[in-house]
Amino acid sequence: MTLRPEKMPLMKMQGSISTMNPAESKLAQFILDHPQDVVNSTIESLADKSDSSYAAISRFCKKTRIFGIQGVQESVD
């Protein structure tokens, strides 16, 4: 996976893992480690794959300013 300038949310996520709470850092690390799983996932399947909840993913998206699952998917595609 190549990080391009338009993929800044992913780079921001990687740089801020140490400041996240445990649930957020776990989700962020899953996204960074499994980008193809994210691209092809619904929020429900991502929650299941990452052992997170729908609400945790929603809060994560708001906190990181990645708008919804599509924003997450666009960050890693």
N, C-alpha and C positions, 0 to 999 in steps of 0.2 A: 504494500500500500504506500503510495506517495502522497505526502501532505502538500497541497498547493495553497497559495494565499487565500483562496476562497474557502478553504477548509479550516479557517481560524477557530471556529468553535471547538473542534477536536483538539487543536493545539492548546487552547485555553483550558480545556478539560484536563488534559494531561498535566499541565503546569499547576493546576489547583487541587489535585487529588489530596495533597497533604493537609489542605484546609477544610476538607469535606468531613461530614460526620460519617460514621462507619457504613451506613446504608448507602449513602451517596458515593463514597469512594469504592465500595464493592461494585455498584452499578457502573461507574465510570471505568473501572478496570475491566469489567466484562465487555463494555463497548469497545474499548481500545484493543482488547485481546481477541475479540470475535466480531470484527466489522461486518463480515458477510452474513452472520446470523442476524445482525441488526437490520441490514438492508432489506432482508426478506421477511421481516417480522411485523406482526401487529403489536400493539402495546400489550395485549394480553399474552401473546406468545413470548414476547421479550421478558415480561414479568416472570413467566414460568421458567424460561431458559436461564435467566440471571438470578433466580431465587429472590426476586423482589416483588413488590406489590404494584398494582396499577397506580395507586395514590403516590407511592414513592417515586415512580417514574415521572408522573405528572409534576410533582414538586421539584424533582431534579431538573426537568426541562425548564421550569420557570426560573429556578435559581441560576442555572447556567445560561439563561437567555437563549436556549435552543428551543424553538417553538414547536412543541409536539413531536410525536414520533417521526413525522416527515422531516423535521429539522434535524433530528438525530440521524436519520437515514441519509440525508443529503450531506451531512458532515463526514460520513465514512464511505460514501459511494465513490 
